């Protein structure tokens, strides 16, 4: 059976997140996969290492203040390294406590090998999220 391409993995990730299947999302990572959040606000890790740590982190986010309703890729940039993609992404969510809408943009860097995510570096604006939570 052919391995999914990096773009296939991104499409699967979107479907899993929008469906709220965070175990499935974690399963997309290699056992030693990493999520990096370089602009994480206080109280949020800047690095999560290992599939099971990613699973625990993602599950914790599921009960957080936001519920993702949709996310879509606006651009995908391929690099000279076939494992690396740079993605511009928009996310629409709802603040669970108030029902207020939130829409945010991010740039994400992925390293995907043999159908598994080795690295997801998510560069997003935590101030926009903070504003939505205060609304």
Helices and strands as residue ranges (DSSP letters): H 6-18, H 22-27, E 29-36, E 47-49, H 51-62, E 66-78, E 84-95, E 101-113, E 116-124, H 126-134
